[in-house]
Amino acid sequence: MKIAVFGCGYVGLTTAVGLAEMGNEVLGVDINPTRIEMLLAGKAPFFEPGMEEMMKRNLSEGRLSFTLDTPSAIHFGQLVFSAVGTPPKKNHEADLTAVLSVAESFGRFGSQGKIFVNKSTVPVGTSEKIRETIERNAMSSFDYSVVSNPEFLREGTALQDFFHPDRIVIGIEPDDLGVKKSMDKLYRPMIDSGVPIQYTDVRSAEVIKYASNAFLATRISFINELAEFCELSGADIKTVAKGMGLDKRIGNTFLEAGLGFGGSCLPKDLGALIEKGGALGFDFKLLKEVQKINKRQPGRMIQKLKKHLTQLRGKTVAIWGLSFKPKTDDLREAPSLELITSLVKAKCKLKVFDPVSMMNMKNLFVKNPTVLKSLSFSTNPYDALKGAEALLIVTEWDEFRNPDYAKMKSLMSGDILIDGRNLLAPKEAREKGFRYESFGRILLSDNVAPTKNHPTKRNVSGRYHLIVKKNPAVRE
Ligand SMILES: NC(=O)c1ccc[n+]([C@@H]2O[C@H](COP(=O)([O-])OP(=O)(O)OC[C@H]3O[C@@H](n4cnc5c(N)ncnc54)[C@H](O)[C@@H]3O)[C@@H](O)[C@H]2O)c1
């Protein structure tokens, strides 16, 4: 099939490369000339495992190309995908400017039988707006369809998710049988490999995307709230999450306590859903609480730091990890941004390391010299530790999971270790001489330590040894 994909960002490029890999002829379109130049030269504009290799292969085999030329892209594509951004406006509403500009071009340059497939995350009712825009801009009469085909890929595993999604959701008009045939043909390789495909009405497809992200965000805030409770009650959040996750009704994903969720989707989509609810006169009380819990996580990390460093001014703090999650260089809504801004405000000097996001971080703060002046970018994780009073682990990159504690101690001037992703074993970190703080984890031995009211001790085999207080009155 001949396909045009508008937007060559994380979703658009993955879609274009993935569809080309499946044997289609694909033309990726973007409004950013630098991006198109890079893509034509076989360079991915962002870090995504496997992307550059697959893109290069499809470019050289002639199934994939890129252009800035909107009209010829619409002429080319039998299917026209929109994968352009829908960033949040100030009031959190999704900004549909880019999607509607693709719709405008589709109206102006479209022709008989073309299908507009929307992959951008858009609020319920947007398909009607797309149709209105197409019809307002049409220069001639032609039959067309608008399909809602929300995207669920995760950055870091985008290609894997493209080829092996948990499901494909397609919203179509109920009587549009021709479009169903085209979408079945397009996704045949996935359907044949057992991926469920759900045809729905257009509005439900639009809501499925927001509902899924809102639910995932809710799980993370749930476990983070529970982590605070565990800190007070002496239970261990990892153990609790594991026990919960073994229940098939619950499952074990999105139950990791820590600094909370970030990225270009969860915070934005949660905000947009709440805003859309408000516009319809509905108050998403639960989701507002999910937002609040998430926003307080970076502050919780700073509180933990302050427990050990009463004065932050002038202190050197190391940070491991900047991106909102591992295997991506995306910093949008990353908790590191809030943390860095607060620590710089408190006059800390920061030494940071991230395997792939440091250039993006420099570019992001280029207009904020106060922050940039307080940041030093290190070439490896240990370099960041030189002279640091404390280390904050912010992103769960695999390379931070098994650190050389002796080397860390020899480089750091202090011994504070705050694990914002619960990566390390608390007992080991403390035994290696660190004042270790986590999000809701305890040392198992903390649990059985004798207390004033409970003077029970344990013998060498781990059994409780009862100590009876002498009470002569009872004995006699
Ligand atoms: N990033 C993710 O993990 C993810 C996952 C699922 C869904 N989504 C959704 O997919 C959409 C795209 O997200 P993204 O992360 O790929 O965005 P992105 O910011 O990485 O990429 C958007 C691209 O669209 C281009 N663009 C803007 N206007 C254009 C136009 N009129 N014509 C052609 N190109 C145009 C931009 O230059 C940019 O390259 C959003 O709605 C997002 O919510 C994202």
The ligand as a Gaussian input file, in Angstrom:
#p B3LYP/6-31G(d) Opt

LIG

0 1
 N        5.846000       9.625000      22.209000
 C        5.100000       8.606000      22.607000
 O        5.548000       7.708000      23.350000
 C        3.661000       8.495000      22.166000
 C        2.977000       7.279000      22.346000
 C        1.658000       7.187000      21.920000
 C        1.015000       8.283000      21.356000
 N        1.707000       9.468000      21.226000
 C        0.989000      10.582000      20.586000
 O        1.426000      10.654000      19.221000
 C        1.501000      12.016000      18.786000
 C        2.909000      12.330000      18.332000
 O        3.771000      12.196000      19.445000
 P        5.360000      12.218000      19.283000
 O        5.922000      11.910000      20.621000
 O        5.738000      11.378000      18.130000
 O        5.591000      13.755000      18.926000
 P        6.941000      14.442000      18.475000
 O        6.904000      15.807000      19.054000
 O        8.101000      13.558000      18.754000
 O        6.803000      14.539000      16.886000
 C        5.863000      15.324000      16.228000
 C        6.427000      15.658000      14.842000
 O        5.403000      16.259000      14.065000
 C        5.992000      17.280000      13.276000
 N        4.918000      18.178000      12.802000
 C        4.251000      19.135000      13.491000
 N        3.324000      19.695000      12.698000
 C        3.379000      19.056000      11.507000
 C        2.644000      19.155000      10.300000
 N        1.654000      20.027000      10.156000
 N        2.975000      18.342000       9.268000
 C        3.979000      17.439000       9.389000
 N        4.700000      17.305000      10.513000
 C        4.396000      18.096000      11.562000
 C        7.010000      17.907000      14.207000
 O        7.977000      18.675000      13.506000
 C        7.592000      16.650000      14.867000
 O        8.678000      16.142000      14.133000
 C        1.028000      12.846000      19.980000
 O       -0.341000      13.087000      19.862000
 C        1.299000      11.942000      21.173000
 O        0.448000      12.214000      22.255000
 C        3.008000       9.590000      21.596000

